[in-house]
Amino acid sequence: MSDANTNNAMPEPERRGFPFITALAALATLFVFLGLMILAYRSPNYLDDTKTEPKADPAAKLDEVKARNEAALKGVGAKMSIDEAHGKLSSGLKGSNDKLPFPIPEPTTTKDDKGKKP
C-alpha cells in the first residue's frame, strides 16, 4: 500500500527569501505620500477667494434690520401704505353681486397714525 502522508501529486514549492523589492517599493510610496502631505499642508490656499472684511457690530446690524423692517411695515418707500392698498383692493373686489366668504376688516389705526392723517 501507499503511504498516506506523502503527496506525490504536487511537488513542494521552492522557498524564496525576503521580498526586498516589495518592501522597498512600499516604503518609498509611504515617504512620497508623507512628503506630498507636508507640502500640501504648508502651501497657501490658492482657491480661497474670501477677503477679510471688517466685521460689523452685531448691535448696529440688528438696529439697521429693525429700522428696515419698520420702514417696510409703515410703507416708507412704497407707493402707498398697507392700509390704503388693502382698502383699494377690498373696494375693487366687492361688487354688487359678489359675496365674500369672509368679512372685510376695517383698517386699524394706531396712536401714531391718528395725528398724521385727518
C-alpha positions as a Python dict, from the first residue, in 0.01 Angstrom:
ca = {
    (1, 'M'): (0, 0, 0),
    (2, 'S'): (95, 360, -39),
    (3, 'D'): (189, 595, 240),
    (4, 'A'): (-96, 841, 325),
    (5, 'N'): (147, 1109, 445),
    (6, 'T'): (320, 1161, 113),
    (7, 'N'): (176, 1388, -153),
    (8, 'N'): (304, 1281, -489),
    (9, 'A'): (68, 1499, -693),
    (10, 'M'): (217, 1841, -605),
    (11, 'P'): (586, 1899, -563),
    (12, 'E'): (691, 2129, -278),
    (13, 'P'): (739, 2492, -390),
    (14, 'E'): (1082, 2646, -373),
    (15, 'R'): (1149, 2858, -69),
    (16, 'R'): (1210, 3218, -153),
    (17, 'G'): (1383, 3483, 50),
    (18, 'F'): (1255, 3813, 192),
    (19, 'P'): (1068, 4029, -68),
    (20, 'F'): (1314, 4320, -65),
    (21, 'I'): (1175, 4486, -378),
    (22, 'T'): (817, 4488, -248),
    (23, 'A'): (923, 4623, 92),
    (24, 'L'): (1135, 4898, -67),
    (25, 'A'): (851, 4998, -300),
    (26, 'A'): (607, 5017, -6),
    (27, 'L'): (849, 5232, 199),
    (28, 'A'): (918, 5459, -98),
    (29, 'T'): (543, 5505, -153),
    (30, 'L'): (497, 5585, 217),
    (31, 'F'): (769, 5853, 216),
    (32, 'V'): (644, 6007, -109),
    (33, 'F'): (294, 6025, 37),
    (34, 'L'): (420, 6186, 360),
    (35, 'G'): (627, 6436, 163),
    (36, 'L'): (329, 6536, -50),
    (37, 'M'): (111, 6574, 259),
    (38, 'I'): (365, 6805, 425),
    (39, 'L'): (394, 7006, 104),
    (40, 'A'): (16, 7042, 78),
    (41, 'Y'): (-11, 7140, 445),
    (42, 'R'): (247, 7417, 419),
    (43, 'S'): (138, 7562, 83),
    (44, 'P'): (-107, 7856, 79),
    (45, 'N'): (-467, 7803, -23),
    (46, 'Y'): (-490, 7937, -377),
    (47, 'L'): (-862, 7857, -411),
    (48, 'D'): (-976, 8073, -118),
    (49, 'D'): (-1148, 8383, -257),
    (50, 'T'): (-1266, 8522, 74),
    (51, 'K'): (-1123, 8858, 156),
    (52, 'T'): (-1106, 8971, 512),
    (53, 'E'): (-1370, 9236, 566),
    (54, 'P'): (-1417, 9416, 891),
    (55, 'K'): (-1694, 9261, 1095),
    (56, 'A'): (-1990, 9485, 1162),
    (57, 'D'): (-2108, 9540, 1516),
    (58, 'P'): (-2395, 9296, 1581),
    (59, 'A'): (-2595, 9556, 1774),
    (60, 'A'): (-2564, 9809, 1491),
    (61, 'K'): (-2662, 9546, 1237),
    (62, 'L'): (-2965, 9450, 1445),
    (63, 'D'): (-3072, 9815, 1469),
    (64, 'E'): (-3036, 9851, 1093),
    (65, 'V'): (-3251, 9543, 1028),
    (66, 'K'): (-3516, 9665, 1272),
    (67, 'A'): (-3523, 10006, 1101),
    (68, 'R'): (-3565, 9846, 759),
    (69, 'N'): (-3845, 9623, 889),
    (70, 'E'): (-4027, 9917, 1045),
    (71, 'A'): (-3992, 10117, 723),
    (72, 'A'): (-4132, 9826, 524),
    (73, 'L'): (-4426, 9789, 762),
    (74, 'K'): (-4508, 10160, 753),
    (75, 'G'): (-4488, 10176, 375),
    (76, 'V'): (-4190, 10408, 355),
    (77, 'G'): (-4056, 10394, 3),
    (78, 'A'): (-4371, 10228, -127),
    (79, 'K'): (-4627, 10396, -347),
    (80, 'M'): (-4900, 10351, -85),
    (81, 'S'): (-4929, 10218, 266),
    (82, 'I'): (-5061, 9875, 351),
    (83, 'D'): (-5390, 10011, 480),
    (84, 'E'): (-5450, 10215, 162),
    (85, 'A'): (-5368, 9917, -58),
    (86, 'H'): (-5596, 9691, 143),
    (87, 'G'): (-5882, 9939, 119),
    (88, 'K'): (-5833, 9986, -254),
    (89, 'L'): (-5827, 9612, -318),
    (90, 'S'): (-6126, 9547, -95),
    (91, 'S'): (-6339, 9809, -270),
    (92, 'G'): (-6234, 9678, -611),
    (93, 'L'): (-6308, 9316, -528),
    (94, 'K'): (-6651, 9357, -382),
    (95, 'G'): (-6913, 9421, -648),
    (96, 'S'): (-7292, 9431, -631),
    (97, 'N'): (-7329, 9055, -689),
    (98, 'D'): (-7019, 8944, -505),
    (99, 'K'): (-7048, 8778, -170),
    (100, 'L'): (-6720, 8729, 7),
    (101, 'P'): (-6699, 8430, 241),
    (102, 'F'): (-6519, 8642, 499),
    (103, 'P'): (-6577, 8987, 642),
    (104, 'I'): (-6353, 9269, 527),
    (105, 'P'): (-6182, 9419, 830),
    (106, 'E'): (-6165, 9794, 862),
    (107, 'P'): (-5816, 9945, 856),
    (108, 'T'): (-5683, 9976, 1206),
    (109, 'T'): (-5534, 10299, 1332),
    (110, 'T'): (-5266, 10317, 1596),
    (111, 'K'): (-5166, 10602, 1825),
    (112, 'D'): (-4904, 10719, 1576),
    (113, 'D'): (-5144, 10721, 1280),
    (114, 'K'): (-5414, 10936, 1447),
    (115, 'G'): (-5213, 11257, 1426),
    (116, 'K'): (-5074, 11200, 1076),
    (117, 'K'): (-5384, 11183, 856),
    (118, 'P'): (-5718, 11360, 901),
}
